[in-house]
Amino acid sequence: MAKYVGYKRPKNTKKALKNLLKYLGFHKWLLLFVAVLVTISSGANIFGTYMIKPVINDYALTGDIPGLIRVMIFMAVLYGCGVLATFGYNRLMVHTAQKVVSEIRRDLFDHVQTLPLSYFDAHTHGELMSRFTNDVDTVQEALNGSFAMLIQSFLMLTGTIAMLLVLSPRLSMIVIVFLLLMFFLIRYNGSRSKKYFNRQQAALASINGFVEEMVAGQKVEKVFNHEKQDLEEFCRRNEALRQASTRALTYSGMMVPTNVSLSYVNYAVSACVGGIFALTGLLDLGSLASYLVYVRQSAMPLNQFTQQANFLLSALSGAERIFDLMEEKPEIDEGDVTLKNVREKADGSLEECEEETGHYAWNVPEGQAGADGVPKGLVPLRGDVRFHDVVFGYVPEKKILDKISLFAKPGQKIAFVGSTGAGKTTIINLINRFYEIQGGQITYDGIDIRRIRKPDLRRSLSMVIQDTHLFTGTIADNIRYGRLDATEEEVLEAAKIANADSFIRRLPNGYQTMLYGDGSNLSQGQRQLLAIARAAVSRPPVLILDEATSSIDTRTERLIEKGMDRLMENRTVFVIAHRLSTVRNSKAIMVLEKGTIIERGSHEELLEQKGRYYQLYTGQFELE
């Protein structure tokens, strides 16, 4: 019996089925072969049962032993073919289902990679993960069992009813009445159990979310001594789950035994009436024997067909959620300018090359050259970033940046300071084109960044954010994530620049130490050092530090700054920091407030103005 997964039926069954059939169409010949094998399996079962009639009438009652042996051998071969066909379609269906699900999962992951950050801002991680787990698993189970079982149940049900009508139309009325009774009972029980199964799913999600929160927040729970209150809340949710599960299983558990009982009554009534028909000459003995076997097997395909149909609809609901995600619009990328490795020729001009030289240039296509004053061909990557009256808001009705203009020349260190929500991180996100501006222009070496292909734009930048994310793997692998072809020597050099080498070597396995759970076996400061090393190994022309040293002590921070100064020589650096001591050596400091730049200048110039920066700096100095 198919398990109930608690999904609602699809909103648009036709569309969900069409999308799923598109993937199944890649394996149409295999599926056609599966359908043929299912037909053979069902046909062998139905025809084999019909053979009981001639076995009794033509051979058993007449005493024709040689004929009986021949027909028994024929039936054995027939059932053997059915067994082989059943084995074949089961194996083929499993193989095909895994291929289809693998392709769906691959395309889903590939599409998720193209979605803009705004989509992830509006959807929880759990919601996205459920597409890859619950929804894909439901589709997989449906393809594994329901597809072939649905065909077989339909063939068995229609074939059995047809043979019953052939053997005895009058006697078949009894079976049809009982089958209709079973059908309506299945529908009633199904609707009632579905209602409580949906409640069970909601209660299960509630209790799972609560347990996840409590496990993640054990330290907070113990600090405030909330163990008793949390246990009471867990018990309340657990009781709700128990009640919903009990009612759901009560209805679903009634279905099979009730149908079995009805099938026994059906068999008994058919046997009694059929016996009377045989005694009065209305039905021969062979037909009665064959008929009663059909009666015994008539209830099972009806039960299976109804359950598999419901389960297939539930799986289509999961497929609908998957394909809805796959239809989400990807990031807009109409760029035509690409980033190339270059080397300098003897005459000082640049030429494109395949090998990594550490020098890059923008390749401006001939057809688009001159549109924004940029010549065609190779334009050296220098790291000149400028904002020209940029207007931006995460939602149209609320501006975050209002006509921001700024510039960062190659090799300059530009710092942004200001209160929370002033727009500092937003500026960084716009340089990466994580979001699209509503007005103005951002240029990179004189090229509008909307002309630059996003992968090439982001390859020219490296970013260290406050919320460091480390992947499952070794420390060396996590550093090498910044540039996958980095050598071991380059990984070591990047770690030394970030001042991470000393603590890494003190770990039991050094650079081969495995990290799990986002680097939970390291301190926050150590995780940030690895993130800085990851940025260092990428050798970016432009480096962005968003609160990159917030979890590092002052002494380590000074050492990192020295390393970064070496790394970023002749490179552009953008820094966001609440700790103003980290931005004193910046070429220019921008003070933001409510999406506008209210002050700009060097550290000394801003102190002389005695404005907002002076207030922030002196306030921090007093705190220290």
C-alpha positions in Angstrom: 0.0 0.0 0.0 1.4 3.4 -0.9 2.1 5.7 2.0 0.3 9.0 2.3 2.7 11.9 2.4 0.3 14.7 3.3 0.6 16.9 0.3 -2.3 18.7 -1.2 -3.2 17.9 -4.8 -1.6 20.0 -7.5 -3.2 23.3 -8.3 -2.7 22.7 -12.0 -2.6 18.9 -12.6 -2.4 19.2 -16.3 0.7 21.5 -16.2 2.5 19.5 -13.6 1.9 16.3 -15.5 3.1 17.9 -18.8 6.3 19.0 -17.1 6.9 15.6 -15.6 6.1 13.9 -19.0 8.8 16.1 -20.5 11.4 14.3 -18.4 9.8 10.9 -18.9 9.8 11.6 -22.7 13.6 11.3 -22.6 13.1 7.6 -21.8 10.0 7.0 -23.8 11.2 3.7 -25.3 12.1 2.3 -22.0 8.7 3.3 -20.5 7.0 1.8 -23.6 8.8 -1.4 -22.9 7.8 -1.2 -19.3 4.1 -0.8 -20.4 4.4 -3.8 -22.6 5.9 -6.0 -19.8 3.1 -4.8 -17.4 0.6 -5.8 -20.0 2.2 -9.2 -20.4 2.3 -9.7 -16.6 -1.4 -8.7 -16.2 -2.5 -10.7 -19.3 -0.8 -13.8 -18.0 -2.5 -13.5 -14.7 -6.0 -12.9 -16.2 -5.7 -15.5 -18.9 -4.2 -18.0 -16.5 -7.2 -17.7 -14.3 -9.5 -18.2 -17.3 -7.7 -21.5 -18.1 -9.2 -23.1 -15.0 -12.5 -23.4 -17.0 -11.1 -25.7 -19.8 -8.9 -27.6 -17.3 -12.0 -28.7 -15.3 -14.5 -29.0 -18.1 -12.4 -30.4 -20.9 -9.8 -32.5 -19.1 -10.5 -33.1 -15.4 -14.1 -34.1 -15.8 -13.5 -36.2 -18.9 -10.5 -38.0 -17.5 -8.1 -36.8 -20.2 -4.8 -37.1 -18.3 -2.4 -36.5 -21.2 -4.4 -33.4 -22.2 -4.4 -32.3 -18.6 -0.6 -32.6 -18.4 -0.2 -30.5 -21.6 -2.5 -27.7 -20.4 -0.8 -27.7 -17.0 2.6 -27.3 -18.7 1.1 -24.5 -20.8 -0.2 -22.7 -17.7 3.2 -23.1 -16.0 4.9 -21.5 -19.0 2.2 -18.7 -19.1 2.7 -17.9 -15.4 6.4 -18.1 -15.9 6.3 -15.5 -18.6 4.2 -13.3 -16.2 6.8 -13.7 -13.5 9.6 -12.8 -15.8 7.7 -9.8 -17.1 7.0 -8.6 -13.6 10.7 -9.0 -12.6 11.7 -7.1 -15.8 9.4 -4.1 -15.5 10.2 -3.7 -11.8 13.9 -3.6 -12.6 13.5 -1.3 -15.6 11.2 1.0 -13.7 13.6 1.4 -10.8 16.4 2.2 -13.3 14.3 4.7 -15.3 12.9 6.4 -12.2 16.4 6.9 -10.8 17.6 8.4 -14.1 14.6 10.7 -14.3 14.9 11.9 -10.7 18.6 12.4 -11.2 18.0 14.6 -14.2 15.3 16.6 -12.3 17.6 17.1 -9.3 20.5 18.1 -11.5 18.4 20.7 -13.4 16.8 22.0 -10.2 20.2 22.6 -8.6 21.5 24.1 -11.8 18.6 26.5 -11.9 18.8 27.5 -8.2 22.4 28.5 -8.9 21.1 31.1 -11.4 18.5 32.7 -9.1 19.1 36.3 -7.9 19.9 36.9 -4.2 16.5 38.7 -3.9 14.8 35.2 -4.3 16.8 33.8 -1.4 16.0 36.9 0.7 12.3 36.1 0.3 12.4 32.3 0.9 13.7 30.3 3.8 16.5 27.7 3.5 14.1 25.0 4.7 11.6 25.9 2.0 14.2 25.5 -0.7 15.7 22.3 0.9 12.2 20.7 0.9 12.2 20.8 -2.9 15.4 18.7 -3.0 14.3 16.3 -0.3 10.5 15.9 0.3 9.3 16.8 -3.1 12.0 14.9 -5.1 11.6 11.9 -2.9 7.9 11.8 -3.4 8.3 12.0 -7.2 10.9 9.2 -7.0 8.6 6.9 -5.0 5.8 7.6 -7.4 7.9 6.7 -10.4 9.4 3.6 -8.7 6.0 2.1 -7.8 2.9 4.0 -8.8 3.5 4.4 -12.5 3.7 0.6 -13.2 1.3 -0.3 -10.4 -1.3 2.1 -11.8 -1.2 0.5 -15.2 -1.2 -3.0 -13.8 -4.1 -2.3 -11.4 -6.1 -0.7 -14.2 -5.5 -3.6 -16.5 -6.2 -6.2 -13.8 -9.4 -4.4 -12.7 -10.8 -4.0 -16.3 -9.7 -7.4 -17.3 -11.2 -9.1 -14.3 -14.6 -7.4 -14.7 -14.6 -8.2 -18.4 -13.9 -11.9 -17.8 -16.5 -12.0 -15.1 -19.1 -10.6 -17.6 -17.9 -13.2 -20.1 -18.3 -16.1 -17.7 -21.6 -15.0 -16.2 -23.2 -11.6 -16.8 -26.0 -12.3 -14.3 -23.7 -13.4 -11.5 -21.4 -10.4 -12.2 -24.1 -8.0 -10.9 -23.3 -9.1 -7.4 -19.5 -8.4 -7.8 -20.2 -5.0 -9.4 -22.4 -4.0 -6.5 -19.7 -5.0 -4.0 -17.0 -3.2 -6.0 -19.0 0.0 -6.1 -19.5 -0.3 -2.3 -15.8 -0.7 -1.9 -15.0 2.2 -4.2 -17.2 4.6 -2.2 -15.8 3.3 1.1 -12.3 3.9 -0.2 -13.3 7.5 -1.2 -14.9 8.3 2.1 -12.0 6.8 4.2 -9.5 8.5 1.9 -11.0 12.0 2.4 -11.3 11.6 6.1 -7.7 10.2 6.6 -6.3 12.9 4.2 -7.8 15.6 6.5 -6.1 14.2 9.6 -2.9 13.4 7.7 -2.6 17.0 6.8 -3.0 17.9 10.4 -0.4 15.3 11.3 2.1 16.9 8.8 1.5 20.3 10.3 2.0 19.0 13.8 5.1 17.1 12.8 6.6 20.2 11.1 5.9 22.2 14.3 7.6 19.7 16.6 10.5 19.3 14.2 11.0 23.0 14.0 10.8 23.3 17.8 13.4 20.5 18.4 15.7 22.1 15.8 15.5 25.4 17.6 16.1 23.8 21.0 19.1 21.8 19.8 20.7 24.9 18.2 19.9 27.0 21.2 21.0 24.7 24.0 23.5 27.3 25.4 20.8 30.0 25.7 18.3 27.5 27.2 20.7 26.5 29.9 21.8 30.1 30.6 18.1 31.1 31.4 17.1 27.8 33.0 14.2 27.2 30.6 14.5 23.4 30.5 11.2 22.9 32.3 9.2 25.4 30.2 10.7 24.0 27.0 9.7 20.4 28.1 6.2 21.6 28.7 6.0 23.2 25.3 7.4 20.0 23.7 4.8 17.9 25.5 2.0 20.2 24.2 3.2 19.9 20.6 3.9 16.1 21.0 0.3 15.6 22.3 -1.1 17.5 19.3 0.9 15.2 17.0 -0.3 12.1 18.8 -4.0 13.1 18.5 -3.7 13.9 14.8 -1.7 10.7 14.1 -4.2 8.5 16.0 -7.2 9.9 14.1 -5.4 9.7 10.7 -4.3 6.1 11.2 -7.7 5.1 12.6 -9.4 6.0 9.3 -6.6 4.8 7.0 -6.2 1.6 9.1 -9.9 0.7 8.6 -9.6 0.7 4.8 -7.8 -2.6 4.1 -9.6 -4.8 6.8 -13.0 -3.4 5.8 -12.3 -4.1 2.1 -11.0 -7.6 2.9 -14.1 -8.3 4.9 -16.3 -7.1 2.0 -14.4 -9.2 -0.4 -15.0 -12.3 1.8 -18.7 -11.5 1.9 -18.6 -10.9 -1.9 -16.9 -14.3 -2.4 -19.4 -16.1 -0.1 -22.4 -14.6 -1.8 -21.0 -15.3 -5.2 -20.1 -18.9 -4.3 -23.6 -19.6 -2.9 -25.5 -18.0 -5.9 -23.0 -19.5 -8.3 -23.5 -23.0 -6.7 -27.3 -22.6 -7.2 -26.6 -21.6 -10.9 -24.4 -24.7 -11.4 -27.0 -27.1 -9.8 -29.8 -25.6 -12.0 -27.6 -25.8 -15.1 -27.3 -22.1 -15.6 -23.5 -22.3 -15.2 -21.0 -25.1 -15.7 -18.5 -26.2 -13.0 -15.4 -25.0 -14.8 -16.8 -21.5 -15.3 -17.9 -21.4 -11.6 -14.4 -22.3 -10.5 -12.7 -19.8 -12.7 -15.3 -17.2 -11.8 -14.7 -17.5 -8.1 -11.0 -17.1 -8.5 -11.7 -13.8 -10.4 -14.0 -12.7 -7.5 -11.2 -13.3 -5.0 -8.8 -11.2 -6.9 -11.2 -8.4 -7.9 -10.9 -6.3 -4.7 -7.1 -6.0 -4.7 -6.7 -4.1 -8.0 -9.5 -1.6 -7.1 -7.9 -0.9 -3.8 -4.5 -0.5 -5.4 -5.7 1.6 -8.3 -7.5 4.1 -6.0 -4.5 4.4 -3.6 -1.9 4.6 -6.4 -4.0 7.3 -8.2 -4.2 9.4 -5.0 -0.5 8.9 -4.3 0.4 9.9 -7.9 -1.6 13.1 -7.5 0.2 13.8 -4.3 3.5 13.2 -6.1 2.4 15.6 -8.9 1.9 18.2 -6.2 5.5 17.7 -5.2 6.5 17.9 -8.9 4.5 21.1 -9.3 6.5 22.7 -6.5 9.7 21.6 -8.1 8.8 23.0 -11.5 7.4 26.2 -10.1 10.9 26.8 -8.6 12.5 25.9 -12.0 10.3 28.5 -13.7 11.5 31.3 -11.4 13.3 34.0 -13.4 17.1 33.7 -13.3 19.5 36.6 -12.7 19.4 39.1 -15.6 22.7 39.0 -17.4 22.9 40.8 -20.7 26.6 41.5 -20.5 28.9 41.1 -23.4 32.2 42.2 -21.9 34.4 39.3 -20.6 37.5 39.0 -18.5 40.6 37.5 -20.0 44.1 36.5 -18.9 46.6 38.7 -20.7 50.3 39.2 -21.0 52.3 42.3 -22.1 54.1 42.1 -25.4 57.4 43.8 -26.1 55.8 46.9 -27.6 53.7 47.3 -24.4 50.4 46.1 -25.9 48.3 43.3 -24.4 47.6 39.9 -25.9 45.1 37.3 -24.7 46.6 34.0 -23.3 45.3 30.8 -21.7 47.8 30.5 -18.8 47.3 32.3 -15.5 49.6 35.4 -15.5 48.1 37.5 -12.7 47.2 40.2 -15.3 43.7 40.7 -16.6 41.9 42.8 -19.2 38.3 43.4 -20.2 37.5 42.1 -23.7 35.1 44.6 -25.3 33.3 43.2 -28.4 33.8 45.1 -31.6 30.1 45.4 -32.2 29.4 47.2 -28.9 32.6 49.2 -28.7 32.2 52.9 -28.1 28.7 52.7 -26.7 29.9 54.2 -23.4 33.2 55.7 -24.6 35.1 52.4 -24.1 37.3 51.4 -27.0 37.0 47.9 -28.6 39.5 45.2 -27.8 41.4 44.6 -24.5 41.0 47.2 -21.8 43.4 46.7 -18.8 41.8 45.7 -15.5 42.9 48.4 -13.1 40.1 48.4 -10.4 38.7 51.9 -11.1 35.1 51.8 -9.6 32.8 54.7 -9.7 29.2 55.4 -8.8 27.3 58.1 -10.8 24.1 59.3 -9.1 23.1 55.7 -8.2 19.5 55.2 -6.9 18.5 51.9 -5.4 15.9 50.3 -3.2 15.3 46.6 -2.3 11.6 47.4 -2.9 10.6 50.2 -5.4 8.7 52.3 -2.8 11.6 52.6 -0.4 15.0 54.0 -1.5 18.1 52.8 0.3 20.6 54.8 -1.8 19.6 58.2 -3.1 21.8 59.6 -5.9 25.1 58.2 -4.5 28.2 59.3 -6.3 31.7 58.2 -5.4 34.9 56.9 -6.9 37.7 54.6 -6.0 40.9 54.8 -8.1 43.2 51.8 -8.5 45.2 51.0 -5.4 43.0 53.2 -3.1 41.5 52.0 0.1 38.0 53.3 0.5 36.1 53.0 3.8 32.4 53.3 4.5 31.2 54.1 8.0 27.8 54.9 9.4 25.0 53.6 11.5 23.1 50.3 10.8 20.9 50.7 7.8 22.8 53.6 6.3 23.5 51.7 3.1 27.1 50.5 3.5 26.6 46.9 2.7 24.1 47.8 -0.1 26.9 49.7 -1.9 29.1 46.5 -1.8 26.2 44.3 -3.0 25.7 46.7 -6.0 29.4 46.5 -7.0 28.9 42.7 -7.3 25.6 43.2 -9.1 23.8 41.0 -6.6 20.9 43.5 -7.1 20.0 45.8 -10.0 20.0 49.6 -9.6 17.0 51.7 -10.4 18.8 54.8 -11.5 22.3 56.2 -12.3 25.3 54.1 -13.4 28.2 52.1 -11.9 31.3 51.9 -14.0 34.3 49.6 -13.6 37.4 50.8 -15.5 35.1 53.0 -17.4 32.7 50.2 -18.4 29.1 50.1 -17.2 29.0 47.0 -15.0 25.7 46.0 -16.7 27.8 45.4 -19.8 30.1 43.0 -18.0 29.1 39.3 -17.7 28.3 38.6 -14.1 30.7 35.6 -13.7 33.5 37.7 -15.1 32.6 40.7 -13.0 32.6 38.6 -9.8 35.8 36.8 -10.8 37.6 40.2 -10.7 36.3 40.8 -7.1 36.9 39.0 -3.8 34.7 39.5 -0.8 35.1 38.8 2.9 31.9 39.1 4.8 31.1 39.2 8.5 29.0 36.0 8.4 31.7 33.6 7.3 30.6 30.4 5.6 32.9 27.4 5.5 32.2 24.2 3.6 32.6 20.6 4.7 36.1 19.6 3.8 39.7 20.3 4.8 41.1 23.7 5.8 43.2 23.6 2.6 40.1 23.0 0.5 38.3 25.9 2.1 41.1 28.3 1.4 41.5 26.9 -2.2 37.7 27.6 -2.7 38.9 31.2 -3.6 40.8 29.8 -6.6 40.4 26.1 -7.3 43.6 25.8 -9.2 45.8 27.3 -6.5 48.9 25.3 -5.6 49.7 24.1 -2.1 52.4 26.8 -1.9 49.9 29.5 -2.8 47.5 28.2 -0.2 50.2 28.4 2.5 51.2 31.9 1.4 47.6 33.1 1.6 47.2 31.6 5.1 50.4 33.4 6.1 49.1 36.7 4.7 45.9 36.3 6.7 47.9 35.3 9.8 46.1 32.0 9.9 49.1 29.8 9.3 50.1 29.7 13.0 46.8 28.4 14.4 46.3 26.0 11.5 49.7 24.3 12.2 48.7 23.9 15.8 45.7 21.8 14.8 46.1 18.0 15.0 46.1 17.5 11.2 47.2 21.0 10.2 45.9 22.0 6.7 44.2 18.6 6.3 42.0 19.1 9.4 38.4 18.4 8.4 35.7 21.1 9.0 32.1 20.2 9.6 29.0 22.2 10.4 30.2 25.5 9.0 33.5 25.2 10.8 31.9 24.7 14.2 35.2 23.2 15.6 36.9 26.6 15.1 36.4 29.9 16.9 34.6 32.8 15.1 37.9 34.6 14.8 39.6 31.6 13.2 36.8 31.2 10.7 37.2 34.8 9.7 40.9 34.3 9.2 40.2 31.4 6.9 37.8 33.6 4.9 40.5 36.3 4.5 43.0 33.6 3.4 40.4 32.4 0.8 40.1 36.0 -0.5 43.9 36.3 -0.5 44.5 33.2 -2.6 42.1 34.5 -5.3 44.5 37.4 -6.0 41.6 39.8 -6.8 42.1 43.2 -8.4 39.4 44.5 -6.1 38.9 43.3 -2.5 35.8 44.0 -0.4 36.0 43.6 3.4 32.5 43.8 5.0 33.2 43.8 8.8 35.9 41.2 8.0 37.9 41.8 11.2 35.0 42.2 13.6 35.7 38.9 15.5 39.5 39.3 15.6 41.5 40.9 18.4 43.3 44.2 17.8 46.8 42.6 17.7 45.8 40.1 15.1 44.0 42.7 13.2 47.1 44.8 12.9 49.0 41.8 11.5 46.3 41.1 9.0 46.3 44.7 7.8 50.1 44.5 7.1 49.5 41.3 5.1 46.6 42.9 3.2 48.7 46.0 2.4 51.2 43.7 0.7 48.5 41.7 -1.0 46.5 44.7 -2.3 49.4 46.8 -3.5 48.1 48.6 -6.7 44.7 47.1 -6.0 41.4 48.7 -4.9 40.0 48.0 -1.5 36.5 48.7 -0.1 36.2 48.4 3.7 33.1 48.5 5.9 33.9 48.6 9.6 32.3 49.7 12.9 35.7 49.7 14.5 37.0 53.0 13.2 40.7 52.2 14.1 40.7 49.9 11.0 39.9 52.6 8.5 42.3 55.4 9.6 44.8 54.6 6.8 42.1 54.7 4.1 42.6 57.0 1.2 39.0 58.2 1.6 36.3 57.6 4.2 32.7 57.9 3.3 30.2 58.6 6.1 26.7 57.5 5.2 23.4 58.4 6.7 20.0 57.3 5.4 21.3 56.4 2.0 23.4 59.5 1.3 27.0 60.5 1.8 27.1 63.2 4.4 30.9 63.5 4.8 33.9 62.3 2.8 37.6 62.8 3.2 40.7 61.3 4.9 40.8 60.5 8.6 42.6 63.7 9.4 40.3 65.8 7.2 37.2 64.4 8.8 38.5 65.0 12.3 39.2 68.6 11.4 35.6 69.0 10.2 34.3 67.9 13.6 31.2 66.5 12.1 29.5 63.0 12.3 32.8 61.1 11.9 34.5 63.1 14.6 31.5 62.3 16.9 31.8 58.6 16.1 35.5 58.5 16.4 35.7 60.3 19.7 32.8 58.3 21.1 34.7 55.0 20.2 37.9 56.4 21.7 36.2 57.1 25.0 34.7 53.6 25.0 38.2 52.1 24.5 
